Amino acid sequence: MKFTSIRLYDKMVKQVLSEGLPQDAIPSIPLVEGNNRPEAVPADLFFELHEIAHEQLPTGCALRVGSNMEMDDYGVLGLSWKTCSQARDLFDRSVRYFNLLTNTYMFEVKDVGDNSRIYLHREPYRMGVARSNEATFSATVTVVQAITGKNFYPTEVCFQHEPHENLQLYQETFRCPVKFNQANNYIAYRTEDLNTRTAKADESINRFLRDRMDEEAKGIEISAYKLLRDIKKLVTNALPSGIPGIEHISESLGLSKRSLNRRLAESGHNFRTLVSQVQQEISEELLKNTDNTVGEIAFRTGFSEQSAFNRAFKRWTGLSPAEFRKTH
């Protein structure tokens, strides 16, 4: 699923409400079990909000959203920008780590003569994407100025989409030539400007933050298996005392219930199904390899009554526990 961080979505919501968009015009966020707010929203919801804002608010809302972004809005990635050595590091970090905030696009940096181009690889297949691309480049100007403490502006901005009617807003935001209907989306700066030392450069803190982002990025790629394994182990240990609730398991993992639900959903699982899988695996193993009575196995798998276990086992395997034991 394509997603956008709740941080970025909330910032957008705050902006459009401040400009007069009615609360009931804002798309509802899908909730996970327990009615908790997620840590990310479907990207299409984010793009839809951009489209609603474009249609109902004064022209240029996306540009204003970007101009009002602060580094704290980007979480640990924003903290790493604050302490990087040069302005250019902002883009190197974004190339590598922006997928922590959204997986809808990629950055790429290329040096062309005396300029450095930062490409935003995301086709404007709908109007909300085009507006979001504008917000991204507008925010870029804001962040570059914040980390350098200087009024650096780009030398050129190119968009793949068509402009909205007020071209003056683009000039006020970027203060450089802005082109539309181009082959690529990119924002260019003088390479010399991007080599400027930042105002709060701190290599030791920045290294720590990079390590944190590496862990988070690696977690996106490989932690699903480990998470499932850890959940199953905790459920197995808890079952003799009864079927554990998700609150107990999430607390043992050091996660909020909301975070655990989200991470399970991202890997195509849900907590209740996982518990059933563990119960089935344990019961099949005990029926095949031990002489434990069915009542004892029911207790070991979290059932207070053998009859309830019998029904569940029949549902899982199509056989009664006794039939399964005979055939295995």
Helices and strands as residue ranges (DSSP letters): E 3-5, H 6-18, G 23-25, E 40-42, H 43-56, H 61-67, G 71-74, H 75-83, H 87-97, G 98-100, E 106-112, E 115-121, H 127-148, E 156-158, H 167-174, E 178-179, E 186-190, H 191-194, H 203-238, G 239-241, H 246-253, H 257-266, H 271-289, H 294-300, H 306-317, H 321-327
